[in-house]
Amino acid sequence: MDSYIIDKETKRGVHVSVQVEEPLPMPYTHALSVYEEMRKGAKLMKDDQKRDILVWEGFMTHLFDGLGLATPTYTSILGHLKRMGCINQLRRGGSTTKSLWELCAKPTEDLFRDSVARSKPTTKTAQLEQQVAQLNQRLTSIENALRSGGVALS
């Protein structure tokens, strides 16, 4: 948590110095809550290389509802967790299919600050590059879902 010091002289000439701690940003506390809730229900599994990984399986919307988080925050919070390297989606869920998520690292304030800095493109070119990357990720997810459903893609 960041803190700063306020130095002030009162009307009576008394010098006062107070250290003030800035509260954590709400998106960070929400991301931490989501991660911790996922961790509570996670199980140890083996990945393709036979390494132990921590995996949560469930309906992300139900998890958010259970934490009292509004649906519009879903994309933002998961985006922060992904950019921080805290979670990795192993399987996309649906209305009747639970999603699978690997839990990679607990969120920290430093990881959060870095993810916020990386999520803000500074130039038009950077914005377009980010949009293309996001669209590419979405297309890959759609293609993978189609393939897993038995649809042949050329």
C-alpha positions, -999 to 999 in steps of 0.1 A, spaced: 0 0 0 14 34 -9 17 61 17 27 97 18 33 123 44 14 155 49 33 183 66 12 212 78 14 241 102 -18 247 122 -33 281 130 -16 281 163 18 276 148 21 239 157 38 218 130 20 185 123 32 156 102 8 129 94 15 97 73 -15 88 51 -19 54 35 -37 54 2 -63 27 -1 -58 -1 -26 -76 5 -59 -110 -13 -60 -101 -33 -91 -71 -47 -73 -91 -57 -42 -118 -73 -65 -91 -92 -84 -76 -104 -52 -110 -115 -39 -117 -134 -71 -83 -151 -70 -87 -161 -34 -121 -175 -40 -108 -195 -69 -79 -208 -48 -103 -221 -21 -120 -244 -46 -89 -253 -67 -74 -287 -70 -40 -300 -78 -38 -315 -113 -12 -326 -138 -6 -306 -170 5 -320 -204 41 -322 -192 30 -341 -160 37 -310 -138 15 -302 -108 -7 -272 -114 -34 -256 -93 -67 -256 -113 -101 -241 -105 -132 -255 -123 -165 -237 -122 -188 -210 -135 -170 -177 -133 -203 -158 -133 -215 -178 -103 -182 -170 -85 -187 -133 -92 -223 -134 -80 -212 -152 -48 -187 -124 -41 -214 -97 -48 -195 -83 -78 -214 -67 -106 -214 -85 -140 -199 -54 -158 -167 -58 -137 -162 -94 -150 -141 -85 -181 -120 -59 -163 -112 -81 -133 -103 -111 -153 -83 -89 -177 -62 -77 -147 -57 -112 -134 -46 -124 -169 -23 -95 -174 -7 -100 -140 0 -136 -149 -22 -148 -120 -46 -170 -140 -46 -188 -173 -77 -201 -190 -74 -238 -198 -109 -244 -211 -136 -220 -220 -170 -226 -203 -205 -220 -214 -240 -221 -201 -237 -258 -191 -200 -263 -192 -177 -252 -164 -145 -233 -174 -110 -245 -163 -85 -220 -150 -49 -225 -139 -39 -204 -109 -4 -193 -115 4 -166 -89 -13 -146 -62 -20 -110 -72 3 -83 -57 1 -46 -57 32 -44 -79 18 -69 -105 -14 -48 -105 4 -15 -111 24 -31 -140 -7 -46 -155 -25 -12 -155 5 4 -171 6 -23 -198 -32 -20 -205 -30 16 -215 -17 21 -250 0 54 -254 -3 59 -292 -28 52 -319 -5 25 -333 -2 9 -299 -40 10 -295 -45 -7 -329 -18 -33 -321 -36 -41 -288 -70 -44 -306 -55 -67 -332 -40 -89 -304 -73 -90 -285 -92 -100 -317 -66 -126 -325 -71 -141 -290 -108 -141 -294 -106 -158 -328 -82 -184 -315 -106 -192 -286 -135 -195 -311 -115 -218 -334 -105 -240 -304 -141 -242 -293 -153 -252 -328 -125 -278 -331 -134 -293 -297 -170 -295 -309 -159 -316 -339 -160 -288 -365 -132 -292 -390 -115 -259 -399 -92 -254 -429 
